[in-house]
Amino acid sequence: MIAKEEIKKSQKPRLWQNLFYNDDLLLNVIWKKLDTKGKLKVHKFYYGLFLSLRAAMPLSTARRLYDLLKSNKLLILDKIKKIKFEEGNFSIGFKKNLYIKAPQIVNATGLSNNILKTDNTFIKNLLSNKIIQSNLLGGINVTNTYQCTNELPSNNIYAIGALTYGSDILTNLIEYIVQSTYIATSDMLGKLK
Amino acid sequence: MLRQDCDIMKKIAIIGTGLSGAATFINLIERFKKIDIQSNLEVFLIDKRSVDGKGFAYDTEQDCHVLNTLASGSSILKETPNDFIDWLNENHFNKENYYQHPPRNIYGQYISYRLNQYIDLALKFDINVKKIVDDTLNITFDS
């Protein structure tokens, strides 16, 4: 089982993980040097790997999940085909004709980083008012000082965090967010001087 | 010219006061302390839930919900990288596992504490801070 193997491996030092923990957000610097083709390739093939190393699941959480899996209290399924509601229950269909029924469903898939696909009213309005633009990966396009790019005479609007994915790559890490706010606030105050 | 003598009022609105919003405000005040700005500043802290720095991510009561980053890289102050570790020690949260992956509710308390501390500090610098609890729906630009 993959979970058991991963827990076993985590007992020993992991070279790549240690490198990522000590990289001082070097990946974001490299990201900015890549051309469009390179960015799309990293996004498609390596982003998940980078994130699983740089913001890995804590061992205590992995052990808890493994225990639940082992005792058949947790079942992990993917590739949902359709969801129906009938006779007081949701019926969830997966590929390979597997169905499960549940009275309640929790959508815990998180927010979409793609602002063009979001159902958030605020983001939708910012887009329609041309206050923000999307980048090649669908995140909010920001400059090196985190100002949103737009065609308005003033671009004193800044965006920081996961929604700017694509302008940088590791946008949801605490270190990244704090560093971004430092750069953005320096820029803001520079304009007030 | 003293800031108090200046009648130019600059306004900054920070939408969302989870980690990003709180870090923006805290680093804004940190930077403000160090430079000479000849204008009065007013900061609006806006959040649809509560202006407390916790956001969705750190507003949990379960200790088993832990950060997936290390405590050593989780300071909210850019220029004080050990700030979170020091805060853990000062507040007797110095359990071994907290240095690895601290509970999210503890981290939420840390952000909240620092946010409130910097709101107080802002007032000392004559920065007007207004908290607004409401859902932001739109921004328009009027030239």
Chai-1 contact restraints between the chains, C-beta under 6 A:
chainA,res_idxA,chainB,res_idxB,connection_type,confidence,min_distance_angstrom,max_distance_angstrom,comment,restraint_id
A,A55,B,N68,contact,1.0,0.0,6.0,A-B,restraint_1
A,A55,B,T69,contact,1.0,0.0,6.0,A-B,restraint_2
A,P58,B,V66,contact,1.0,0.0,6.0,A-B,restraint_3
A,P58,B,N68,contact,1.0,0.0,6.0,A-B,restraint_4
A,P58,B,H101,contact,1.0,0.0,6.0,A-B,restraint_5
A,T121,B,L137,contact,1.0,0.0,6.0,A-B,restraint_6
A,F122,B,T136,contact,1.0,0.0,6.0,A-B,restraint_7
A,F122,B,L137,contact,1.0,0.0,6.0,A-B,restraint_8
A,N125,B,N138,contact,1.0,0.0,6.0,A-B,restraint_9
A,N129,B,T140,contact,1.0,0.0,6.0,A-B,restraint_10
A,I131,B,I139,contact,1.0,0.0,6.0,A-B,restraint_11
A,L152,B,F141,contact,1.0,0.0,6.0,A-B,restraint_12
A,P153,B,S143,contact,1.0,0.0,6.0,A-B,restraint_13
A,I160,B,S20,contact,1.0,0.0,6.0,A-B,restraint_14
A,G161,B,S20,contact,1.0,0.0,6.0,A-B,restraint_15
A,I174,B,T69,contact,1.0,0.0,6.0,A-B,restraint_16
A,I174,B,S74,contact,1.0,0.0,6.0,A-B,restraint_17
A,E175,B,G73,contact,1.0,0.0,6.0,A-B,restraint_18
A,I177,B,L19,contact,1.0,0.0,6.0,A-B,restraint_19
A,I177,B,S20,contact,1.0,0.0,6.0,A-B,restraint_20
A,I177,B,A23,contact,1.0,0.0,6.0,A-B,restraint_21
A,V178,B,A23,contact,1.0,0.0,6.0,A-B,restraint_22
A,V178,B,I76,contact,1.0,0.0,6.0,A-B,restraint_23
A,V178,B,K78,contact,1.0,0.0,6.0,A-B,restraint_24
A,T181,B,A23,contact,1.0,0.0,6.0,A-B,restraint_25
A,T181,B,T24,contact,1.0,0.0,6.0,A-B,restraint_26
A,T181,B,N27,contact,1.0,0.0,6.0,A-B,restraint_27
A,Y182,B,N27,contact,1.0,0.0,6.0,A-B,restraint_28
A,Y182,B,K78,contact,1.0,0.0,6.0,A-B,restraint_29
A,T185,B,N27,contact,1.0,0.0,6.0,A-B,restraint_30
A,T185,B,L28,contact,1.0,0.0,6.0,A-B,restraint_31
A,T185,B,R31,contact,1.0,0.0,6.0,A-B,restraint_32
A,S186,B,R31,contact,1.0,0.0,6.0,A-B,restraint_33
A,L189,B,R31,contact,1.0,0.0,6.0,A-B,restraint_34
A,L192,B,K10,contact,1.0,0.0,6.0,A-B,restraint_35
A,L192,B,I37,contact,1.0,0.0,6.0,A-B,restraint_36
A,L192,B,S39,contact,1.0,0.0,6.0,A-B,restraint_37
A,K193,B,I37,contact,1.0,0.0,6.0,A-B,restraint_38
